[in-house]
Amino acid sequence: MTTKSPPSFIPFALPDIGDDEIAEVVDTLKSGWITTGPKTRRFEEDFTAFLGSSNGVETGLHSMAVNSATAGLHLALEALGIGPGDEVITTTHTFTATAEVVRYLGADVVLVDIDPATLCIDVAAVEAAITPRTKAVMPVHYAGLAADMTALLSLARRHGLKVVEDAAHALPTTCGGRLVGTLDSDVTVFSFYANKTMTTGEGGMVVTRDAALAQRIQVMRLHGINRDAFDRFTAKAPSWYYEVVAPGFKYNLTDIASAMGIHQLRRAPAFQRTRADIAARYDVAFADLPVITPPRPLPGDTHAWHLYVLRLTDDAKLTRDEMIEGLYAAGIGCSVHYIPLHLQPYWRDRYALTPDRFPHSQHAYERMLSLPLYTRMGPHEVQRVIDALRALLG
Ligand SMILES: *Cc1c(COP(=O)(O)O)cnc(C)c1O
């Protein structure tokens, strides 16, 4: 054959699973213990150490593995006592999982706009949305850039609100030099979904310093079985004995998944550096195009670079939809993060939401696209994305 084969498709995201992850999974499969057990305990201990070692202080953190970040967010709000009659404020510019867990508990979601400079929740909009029913606020560290936690935590403290961080994009992200997960919020939840900065296929980690919240989350993640009561009796009680103290959930993480997580976590700092290098290459390559490149972290802070989100300016000769079509035609996958919740039928109709109430999210949504950004991208693949984008917009 003399014809040149077309270049292979560059997907939007790909997991980066190494030989260590595979060997650990095989070891788990051969061990006879495949559900929650020793590997999950090790993954949780490693996670606490990972967060703690960063600033060299004893964090007093409890890390609890769960089978998704969605499950973790649900457990966090349940443990905080959120229920019917309560309101929880979050950003409209997020995945529906952030908000849906509030509805699981019969509470109401109050969506607010983003700060166009960071694409994270606008703290002034949070303040304006507080009512006597407000119980909690859920910031999202959008794309891996920390939300303004200093302002948000101070606002929450003044109004007696709980703070649950949706850190699905934020491993590792720092805020004022401290890793997300070690800030002064009530609970932080990470995601290990397949396209996140580290993965266990499906999975998540709930982190809190509060021993009572940790205790409730541990009980509720596995059928409401009280482990402490159980442990107290194990010396005397037969091995089949257990106590159910609440109608809990089935949210535990398997040892098969945790086996992957142990090794993905070790690689997380290197993953971050690779992602930051790709983002920096994109930034330079797009500097002269009619686009807004992603917001940068404050000096000294780390961006996890889960997503690389470009916004077209009004000078761009193509619309966002035409850009995505053009990139697909060039064999490049992209995505949009997110279709804001105020446009989604369920949220729009339940709360009678209109785009004019979320001008910054709406404006960004209409112009944004997320480019491929993953650690297995080679330099030539990054260059292909750059060339295709420049050809379309240049
Ligand atoms: C991925 C994601 C979630 C949900 O994570 P799962 O582990 O898939 O449940 C929640 N919030 C945001 C912002 C996400 O991107």
The ligand as an ORCA input file, in Angstrom:
! r2SCAN-3c Opt
* xyz 0 1
  C     -16.993     13.810     37.669
  C     -17.668     14.812     38.535
  C     -18.509     14.447     39.602
  C     -18.946     13.046     39.826
  O     -17.900     12.155     39.996
  P     -18.230     10.594     39.990
  O     -17.017      9.978     40.624
  O     -18.385     10.197     38.539
  O     -19.470     10.373     40.757
  C     -19.007     15.421     40.423
  N     -18.736     16.723     40.215
  C     -17.959     17.125     39.195
  C     -17.678     18.593     39.030
  C     -17.416     16.193     38.310
  O     -16.668     16.600     37.277
*
